Amino acid sequence: MREDRTREDLVDFARSRGGRLLTETYDGWGALHRWVCGRDHSFKASPRLLVDGGYWCPECLPTVEDASGWDWDFHAEVDPLLARFHQSRP
């Protein structure tokens, strides 16, 4: 159970992904909160989905329709968490 988390924990999490938490109050681990990613896309998601599920911005995710893949360099520019694990390829 994640009910011991605070709004400040979510602010720190969003910052670690290069984004921000827009919701003013912490409404629970499963409640929808408003976020913005490092590319200024706004979206709603629960902390459970983002932290436990590993998701982030739905607009930045590659889709089945766009099979070109994930642009690691582009996303690592604004997402410190991804940047920690990605090394630019020549």
Buried (B, 14 or more C-beta within 10 A) or exposed (E): EEEEBEBEBBBEBBEEBBBBBEBEEBEBBEEBBEBBBBBEBEBEBBBBBBBEEEBBBEEBEEEEEEEEEEEBEEBBBBBEBBBEEBEEEE
